[in-house]
Amino acid sequence: MKKFLALSCSLLLVLLSFGNTIVVKNIDELNKANNAAVPGDIIVLQNGNWNNVRILLTANGTAEKPILFKAQTAGQVRITGNSFLKIGGSYITVDGLYFRDGYAGDAPVIDFRTDKKNLANHCRVTNTVIESFNNPKRMDENYWIQFYGKRNRLDHCSFSGKLNMGVLLAVILDDERSRENFHSIDHNYFGVRLPLASNSGEIIRVGVSQHCEFNSNTQITNNFFEHCDGETEIVSIKSCSNIVRGNLFKECQGGVVLRHGNYNTVESNIFLGNNKEGTGGVRIINKGQWVVNNLFYECRGVGFRSPLSIMNGVPNSPAHR
C-alpha cells in the first residue's frame, strides 16, 4: 500500500509538471490562449493560412516551465498578408512559423517587444522562416527582426529574399533594459540579399552610433551567411563586448565591420570568397578588438572591402563619426 501511494504521488508530481495543451485555429483563439496561459502551457497553432494577423504574445513562463507557442506542423502555419509577431513577455518560445507572401509595413516582422513598456526577456524564436516578406515599395523601410530586452535567442531559423530598405536584424540598445543583453543569434541561415545600392542593407546590426559606448554582449555564433550582398557591412557592430564566432560567410560582398564600439571579438569564422568580386572579411576600427583564427579564402574585395582592413579612426570624435 505504501509503495502504491508513493507511486501515485510521483505520478501526480509528473502530471503537475506539465501544463495544458491548447489548439487554436484563428487569431481570436490565440489571443484568448495567450491571456490565459500559465507556465508550462503549450499553445498549438493549427495548420493553415493565417492572413492579416497581428500576433502579440504577453504571457509569462518560468525558466523551468516556459510557455510554448508552436505550429501544429513546422512550416505549415503560413503567416501571410499584413502580419507580424510581437513578443513582450518572459520565457516564451515560438516554434515553427513560416512568414511568406506578405509584409509587415512599418513594424518589424518579429519584434522582441509589444510596445515601449513591455519588452521580451528570456524568450526564444526557433525553427521559423521569413522568406521574401517585403513591403510592396522598395523604399518603405522596416526591419525583419528587432531585439529588445535581455537574454533572448534566435536560432535554427531561415531568412532570405529581403528586398526593401532596412536592416534585416537589429539589436536595439536605447535604454538600460536592453543593454548588456546577452542575446544569442545562433545556427541560423541568412540567404540571398541583392545589392541595395544604399545604406541600411546590413544583415545584422548591433547598436547604433549614439549607443556605441554601451556593452551589448550579443553573441552571433554558428550562422551561415550566403550571397548577402546588400551593402559593404554584412554584420555591423556599433557597440561593445560582442562576439562573432564560428560563422560561415559564403560569397558575400561585404564583411564583419567593427564600425563603432570597443572590445569586440571576431573569432574562428570562415570567409569563402571563391573569387567573387567584392568579397571581404573583417574591417577594424576602435580599440581592444580581438580578431583571431579566421580563414579568408579567395576573397577579392579591395579597400575597405578587403579580407582584413584596419582603418584610421577619428581621435576624440563624436559618436557618429
C-alpha positions in Angstrom: 0.0 0.0 0.0 2.9 2.4 0.9 4.5 1.6 -2.5 1.3 2.3 -4.3 0.9 5.6 -2.5 4.5 6.6 -3.3 3.9 5.7 -7.0 0.7 7.7 -7.1 2.3 10.7 -5.6 5.2 10.5 -8.0 2.8 10.2 -11.0 0.9 13.2 -9.7 4.0 15.3 -9.5 5.0 14.4 -13.0 1.5 15.3 -14.3 1.6 18.6 -12.4 4.9 19.5 -14.1 3.2 19.7 -17.5 0.8 22.5 -18.5 -2.2 22.4 -20.7 -2.1 21.9 -24.5 -4.4 24.2 -26.3 -5.1 24.1 -30.1 -6.1 27.4 -31.6 -7.3 27.9 -35.2 -7.5 31.7 -35.5 -6.2 34.9 -34.0 -9.1 35.4 -31.6 -8.5 32.0 -30.1 -4.7 32.6 -30.0 -5.2 35.9 -28.1 -7.5 34.2 -25.6 -5.0 31.4 -25.0 -2.2 33.9 -24.6 -4.1 35.8 -22.0 -5.0 32.7 -20.0 -1.6 30.9 -20.4 0.3 29.8 -17.3 3.8 28.4 -17.1 4.2 25.1 -18.9 1.3 25.6 -21.3 1.7 24.6 -24.9 -0.4 26.6 -27.4 -0.6 24.9 -30.8 -1.4 27.0 -33.9 -3.5 24.9 -36.3 -2.0 24.3 -39.8 -3.3 26.6 -42.5 -3.1 30.2 -43.8 -3.1 32.8 -41.1 -3.7 36.0 -43.1 -3.5 39.6 -41.8 -2.7 38.6 -38.2 -1.1 40.8 -35.6 0.3 38.3 -33.1 1.0 39.8 -29.6 2.4 37.4 -27.0 2.5 38.8 -23.5 2.4 35.6 -21.4 5.0 34.9 -18.7 6.5 31.5 -18.1 9.4 30.5 -15.9 12.9 29.1 -16.6 11.6 25.6 -15.5 8.3 26.0 -17.3 8.4 28.2 -20.4 5.3 28.8 -22.4 5.4 27.3 -25.9 3.6 28.7 -29.0 4.2 26.2 -31.8 3.0 25.3 -35.2 1.0 22.1 -35.4 3.4 21.2 -38.2 6.6 23.2 -38.7 6.3 25.2 -41.9 2.5 24.5 -42.3 1.4 27.6 -40.4 1.8 30.2 -43.0 1.7 33.8 -41.9 0.6 36.0 -44.9 -0.7 39.4 -45.7 -0.1 42.4 -43.5 1.1 40.5 -40.4 3.7 40.5 -37.7 4.7 38.9 -34.4 5.5 40.8 -31.2 6.7 39.2 -28.0 6.5 41.2 -24.8 6.5 38.5 -22.1 9.1 36.3 -20.5 10.2 32.7 -21.0 8.2 32.3 -24.2 9.2 30.0 -27.1 7.8 30.4 -30.6 8.5 27.4 -32.8 7.8 26.6 -36.5 6.1 29.6 -38.1 6.5 30.5 -41.8 6.2 34.1 -42.9 5.6 34.2 -46.7 3.6 36.2 -49.3 3.1 39.2 -47.1 4.6 42.3 -45.5 4.8 44.0 -42.1 4.5 47.7 -43.0 6.4 50.0 -40.7 6.7 47.3 -38.0 9.3 44.6 -37.8 8.2 41.2 -38.8 9.3 39.8 -35.5 9.8 42.2 -32.6 11.0 41.3 -29.1 8.7 43.8 -27.5 4.9 44.5 -27.8 5.3 48.3 -27.0 7.8 50.6 -25.4 6.8 49.4 -21.9 6.7 45.6 -22.4 10.0 44.1 -23.6 10.8 40.4 -24.1 13.2 38.7 -21.7 14.4 35.1 -21.8 12.3 34.5 -24.9 13.2 32.4 -28.0 12.2 32.2 -31.6 13.3 28.9 -33.3 12.7 26.8 -36.4 11.0 29.8 -38.1 11.2 31.1 -41.6 10.9 34.6 -43.1 11.1 34.4 -46.9 10.6 37.3 -49.3 8.3 39.0 -46.8 8.7 42.5 -48.2 6.8 45.8 -48.2 5.3 46.4 -51.6 7.5 49.5 -52.2 11.3 49.0 -52.1 11.9 52.3 -50.3 9.4 51.5 -47.5 11.8 50.7 -44.7 11.5 48.1 -42.0 13.4 45.5 -40.1 12.6 41.8 -40.2 13.8 41.1 -36.6 14.2 43.6 -33.8 15.7 42.7 -30.5 14.9 44.4 -27.2 15.2 43.2 -23.6 17.7 40.7 -22.3 18.8 37.1 -22.9 16.6 36.4 -25.9 17.5 33.8 -28.5 17.0 33.4 -32.3 18.1 30.0 -33.5 17.7 27.4 -36.3 15.8 29.9 -38.4 16.0 30.8 -42.1 15.8 34.3 -43.6 16.1 35.1 -47.3 14.9 37.4 -50.0 14.8 40.8 -48.2 14.4 43.4 -51.0 13.2 46.6 -49.3 15.1 49.1 -47.3 16.1 48.3 -43.7 18.5 46.2 -41.7 17.4 42.5 -41.6 18.1 42.1 -37.9 18.7 45.0 -35.4 19.7 44.8 -31.8 18.5 47.9 -30.0 20.2 49.4 -27.0 18.2 52.5 -26.4 17.9 52.1 -22.6 19.3 50.0 -19.7 16.6 47.3 -20.1 18.2 46.3 -23.4 21.9 46.8 -22.7 24.3 44.0 -21.5 21.6 41.9 -23.1 23.5 38.6 -23.8 21.2 37.8 -26.7 22.1 34.8 -28.8 21.8 34.7 -32.6 22.9 31.2 -33.5 22.6 28.4 -36.0 20.6 30.5 -38.5 20.7 30.7 -42.3 20.8 34.2 -43.8 20.3 33.8 -47.6 20.3 35.9 -50.7 20.1 39.7 -50.3 20.7 41.6 -53.5 22.7 44.8 -53.6 20.6 47.6 -52.2 22.7 50.5 -53.7 22.1 52.3 -50.5 22.9 52.3 -46.8 20.8 50.1 -44.4 21.3 46.9 -46.3 23.0 45.1 -43.4 22.0 41.6 -42.4 22.8 42.2 -38.6 23.4 45.5 -36.8 24.2 45.6 -33.1 23.7 49.1 -31.7 23.8 52.5 -33.4 26.4 55.2 -33.3 24.9 57.1 -30.4 24.9 54.0 -28.2 28.4 52.8 -29.3 30.0 53.1 -25.8 27.5 50.7 -24.2 28.1 47.0 -23.8 25.7 44.8 -25.7 27.3 41.4 -25.1 25.4 40.0 -28.1 26.6 36.6 -29.4 26.4 35.9 -33.1 27.6 32.3 -33.5 27.5 29.4 -35.9 25.3 31.0 -38.5 25.6 30.6 -42.3 25.5 33.8 -44.5 25.2 33.1 -48.2 25.2 35.7 -51.0 24.5 38.5 -48.6 25.3 41.4 -50.9 23.0 44.2 -49.6 25.9 46.5 -48.7 29.5 46.5 -47.5 28.6 45.7 -43.9 27.1 42.3 -43.5 27.4 42.4 -39.8 27.8 45.9 -38.4 28.9 46.2 -34.8 28.2 49.6 -33.2 28.5 48.7 -29.5 30.9 47.0 -27.1 31.8 43.4 -25.9 30.1 41.4 -28.7 31.2 38.1 -30.0 31.1 37.0 -33.7 32.3 33.4 -33.7 32.1 30.2 -35.8 30.1 31.7 -38.7 30.4 30.8 -42.4 30.3 33.6 -44.9 29.9 32.3 -48.5 30.4 34.6 -51.4 29.2 37.7 -49.6 30.1 41.1 -51.0 30.9 42.7 -47.6 32.2 41.8 -44.2 32.0 41.9 -40.5 32.6 45.6 -39.6 33.7 46.7 -36.1 32.3 50.1 -37.0 31.8 51.7 -33.5 32.4 50.3 -30.0 35.3 48.6 -28.4 36.5 45.2 -27.1 34.6 43.0 -29.6 35.7 39.5 -30.6 35.7 38.1 -34.2 37.0 34.6 -33.9 37.0 31.3 -35.9 34.9 32.4 -38.8 35.3 31.3 -42.4 35.0 33.7 -45.3 34.7 31.9 -48.6 35.1 34.5 -51.4 35.6 31.9 -54.1 37.0 34.6 -56.3 33.7 36.6 -56.3 34.2 40.3 -56.8 33.9 42.5 -53.6 34.0 39.6 -51.1 35.6 40.7 -47.9 36.3 39.7 -44.3 36.8 41.9 -41.3 37.1 45.7 -41.0 38.6 47.0 -37.7 38.1 50.4 -36.1 38.5 51.5 -32.5 40.3 49.8 -29.6 40.6 46.5 -27.9 39.2 44.5 -30.9 40.2 40.8 -30.9 40.3 39.3 -34.4 41.8 35.8 -34.3 41.8 32.4 -36.0 39.6 33.5 -39.0 40.0 32.0 -42.5 39.8 34.2 -45.6 39.7 32.2 -48.8 39.9 33.7 -52.3 38.2 37.0 -51.1 38.6 39.6 -53.8 37.5 42.8 -52.1 39.8 45.8 -52.1 40.0 49.0 -49.9 37.6 48.8 -47.0 36.1 45.6 -48.6 39.5 43.8 -48.2 39.7 40.5 -46.4 41.3 42.3 -43.5 41.4 46.1 -43.2 42.4 48.3 -40.2 41.2 51.8 -40.6 42.2 55.1 -39.0 39.7 56.3 -36.6 39.0 60.0 -35.8 40.5 60.8 -32.4 38.2 62.3 -29.9 35.3 62.3 -32.4 31.6 62.5 -31.8 30.0 59.1 -31.7 28.6 59.3 -35.2 32.0 60.0 -36.8 
